[in-house]
Amino acid sequence: MTDRDILPDFIRPAHYDISIYDIELGGAFSYQGTVKISAKIAKGVREIVLNTHQLKIHTAKVTLELTKSQQSFKASGISYDAPRQRATISFSEELPVSEKAVIALDFQGTINNDMAGFYRSKYKPVVTPASSVPKDGDDYVMFSTQFESCDARRAFPCFDEPNLKATFDFQIELPEDQVALSNMPEKSVAKAKKGLKVVAFETTPLMSTYLMTWAVGDFEYIENFTKRKYNGKNLPVRVYTTRGLKNQAQYALDHAPQIIDYYSEVFDIDYPLPKSDLLAVHEFSHGAMEGWGLVTYRTTAVLFDEKTSDAKFKNRIAYVVAHELAHQWFGNLVTMDWWNELWLNEGFATWVGWLATDHIHPDWNVWPQFVSEGMQTAFSLDSLRSSHAIEVPVRDALDVDQIFDAISYLKGSSTIRMLATHLGQETFLKGVSSYLKAHAYGNATTSDLWSALSQASDQDVNALIDPWVRKIGFPVLTVSEEPGQIGVKQSRYLSTGDVAPEDDKTTWWVPLGIEGRVGTKGATSIGLTKKEDIIRNIDDTFYKINKDNAGFYRTNYPPARLAKLSTQVDRLSISDKIGLIGDAGALSISGEAATPGLLAFVEGLQSETNYLVWSQVLGSLGTVKSVFSENTAVSDGLKNFTLKLISPATEKIGWETSTSDDFLTGQLRSLLILTAGLNGHESVIFEARRRFELYMSGKDKSAVHPNLRSAIFGIAMRYGDTTEYNALKKEWSTTTSVDGKEITLRAMGRLQNTTLLPDFLEFLFKDVAAQDKHTGGMALGGNPKTRYEFWQYIKENFDSVHASLSKNMVILDRFIKLSLQRFNDKKAAEDIATFFKDKDNRGYDRTLGIVNDTILGRAAYKERDAAVILEWLKAHGYA
């Protein structure tokens, strides 16, 4: 495998025995460790190469179990290759072939603050912490691990590749008044030196290094049990938090046992471990991490306070818990062979995570939400030349971090949903179950999954789906009409609209899902397997392609058909409406349709009541507004258009929540109020500012409902100045709500007076936790008033920005993308490209390509459609 930088294959680990001790509780936060790796040596060698990163190995020796005796070899030298994150242990004589070798290493590491490896998280306790809890500056800290993809090597020397599975024994020394957790249940607790104890855990099943997990802190928990029995017992499920927060874990705990039982049934495999723990971690680079038996979460993905949290986080928690628990089978029990097939883990867990959420919350409309949020995000990235195929060559650790993206997760899950819809969910899950059973405790490839699904369905799944996985991009279907029939032609969609013959060589299998065939009720599944075809027996009064948007493609109808569909919205499902709006918006950007088609279509949705449809309408309009934000005439016309569109719904839904409101109504109220305010609705602005003042002055904290903080804070800042800014800054530092910092930061970024920007930037880089800096960056990058000055700041301070974020490349990569992708002119794209040209951009080089393509697409759209949009707005009385 020349495209992979992998370890030599003549040593295979079978078991790790890890011990962590002498933790420095403060200061440098160093620790000592020993690891004994039982391994097989397949050929005589004089050196052992394994992975280490920011560790120091003190001593190394190898002991061989011979027939009647033991033979030991002490290392003669230890050298490090830091860029490749490896250590080479040399011996003065050759180590012979052995089935039973033990590699024993004493080492030293650091509990870093980079959210990778074994790291510390700062927090402000809500109750007095245990006396031994260490401090880092003014904050207290907890310790936990984050090893995916390649950071187990930061915590202990190991063979850190997903197909080098082993079992693990783990023990750790910690203060007596703190709690240690790991993948497996506690095996023993022994007294150690004064005030300390050593906690040892049961042996794990065979698993990859990246799934090893442990944590130490001032933890407490709440517990529930599954309804199903596992090995004769109801499985204990716990959510752990730092002391004082466990009451906010109830919502997650209500879901986890149900989800474990649901997956055990649909996969026809019992949950494989004796317990399931969830842990809230105060600083976290991703949303969560699927440690086997101990899943770790960012606080906003697992904690919810019924009194102070925004209800939208319920949706996030239910889904993230379901996603991570899906990995306990798909990813942990059966693991991808190498990181190029990361999508197998993430695409599947995303799809089945929504499936489980839908099972528990059928009233949430989660599949329309997936079409609106998941698919549209995947389309945005995959419509660029700088996208990548779902399955992508991965050389090493820096490469893999960049593909934890919308392609692996969202195009991956969209492809799985398309296939599951085509095969039928039951058949699909039967194939998944066979795949999991055949490869349990091992590794597998994409081809293995297709084989299992082919067997279950009697179809050649590989032939259907292979181009979707191995080729970049997706098609747009252009529809032409004749009486009683339609022609459909597939070609690659690029948001820049400049598809060249070499871009358009793939012919995809496209499941058409046509509604409106004469004599047929419901949708007919027809597979388009060539570039163009004719479909007959079409009802000219109504037809619709891609029922429920189950297929991952755009559809370009003739303008008159789109206009007709806008009068037939009662015949469209929620997903259909969302898909039509998303397609119309995207085809306007690429120039394959014109923006007036989108505006006319959404005009027909004024009486819509569904939050998810409104979210897509306002999302697509928001993109148009953002691209034309510097063109005053178009921008003002679009504001007038938006206000007329949403005012009736905004006035109808009002400010006051009612006990009869369902989950989606609360979200809709917040969305409509924020949009009305930002587009200049005077009475909404007045009321938002009135409530803001009552809340911030302390006169009436109930004036701002938790669900309306985003809207009220955002409007107050948009029309406010120094007073509002300072009030939000104070709110940020004093909020006790789990989601409070994120909401406040986003609102602060709406500032209009740029004299406040230097203070906000100093605050963002000095006070805001690394995991949240992208929230501020996204707000400033999306704000036309601050976008250019913010980019200037990044250029002038790039060394310090890089230094503060690059210890964890995921954080830097996300920050760059979200901060820079909203420019609308070629000059900005050139400036960004020039600035990064001579730098070492490993770790975010893909993202720079994405930023460049995104900006060029927006610039071309701006130049092409400005006149036609203005003309339409004038003709319809908006400009």
Secondary structure, DSSP 8 states (H G I E B T S, - for coil): -TTS----TTEEEEEEEEEEE---SSTT-EEEEEEEEEEEE-S-EEEEEEE-SS-EEEEEEEEEE-SS-EEEEE-SEEEEETTTTEEEEEEEEEE--EEEEEEEEEEEEE-BSSSSEEEEEEE--SS---TT--EETTEEEEEEEE-TTTTGGGTS-B---TTS-BEEEEEEEEETTSEEEESS-EEEEEE-STTEEEEEE----SB-GGG--EEEESEEEEEEEEEEEETTEEEEEEEEEETT-GGGGHHHHHHHHHHHHHHHHHTTS---SS-EEEEEESS-SSSEE--TTEEEEEGGGT---TTTS-THHHHHHHHHHHHHHHHTTBTTTEEESSGGGHHHHHHHHHHHHHHHHHHH-GGG-HHHHIIIIIIHHHHHHHTSTT---SS----SHHHHHTTSSHIIIIIHHHHHHHHHHHH-HHHHHHHHHHHHHHHTTEEE-HHHHHHHHHHHHTS-HHHHHHHHHHSS--EEEEEEEETTEEEEEEEE--TTS---GGG------EE--EE-BTT--SEE--EE-SSEEEEESB-TT--BSSGGG-SSSEEE--HHHHHHHTT-GGGS-HHHHHHHHHHHHHHHHHTSS-HHHHHHHHHTTTT---HHHHHHHHHHHHHHHHHTTT-HHHHHHHHHHHHHHHHHHHHHH-S---TT--HHHHHHHHHHHHHHHHTT-HHHHHHHHHHHHHHHTTS-GGGS-GGGHHHHHHHHHHT--HHHHHHHHHHHHH--STTHHHHHHHHHTT---GGGHHHHHHHHHHTS-GGGHHHHHHHHHH-TTTHHHHHHHHHHTHHHHHHHHTTSHHHHHHHHHHHHTT--SHHHHHHHHHHHTTS--TTTHHHHHHHHHHHHHHHHHHHHHHHHHHHHHHHTT--
